């Protein structure tokens, strides 16, 4: 719940839940609560956090973004005379 007078507190989570519903939940029929829970968990862990392109990461997947950050750059040393 957002603070009084600040409607942007929950905007990130509201967008996440909208994406979850549009991309997964509304596209499927679940037989029971456990099946829905398992499918939503699989979506979050296997797709949303791993494969899906995120605009804030320069349209890279989180895995690709982390790999890009962890590429080891050679350290240049200055020569002291």
VENDA-V781883 format. One record per residue. SS is DSSP state (@ for helix, = for strand, . for the rest). Layout:
BEGIN
ss->[SS | SS]
END
This chain:
BEGIN
ss->[. | . | . | . | . | . | . | . | . | . | @ | @ | @ | @ | @ | @ | @ | @ | @ | @ | @ | @ | @ | . | @ | @ | @ | . | . | . | . | . | @ | @ | @ | @ | @ | @ | @ | @ | @ | @ | @ | @ | @ | @ | @ | @ | . | . | . | . | = | = | @ | @ | @ | . | . | = | = | @ | @ | @ | @ | @ | @ | @ | @ | . | . | . | . | . | . | . | . | . | . | . | .]
END
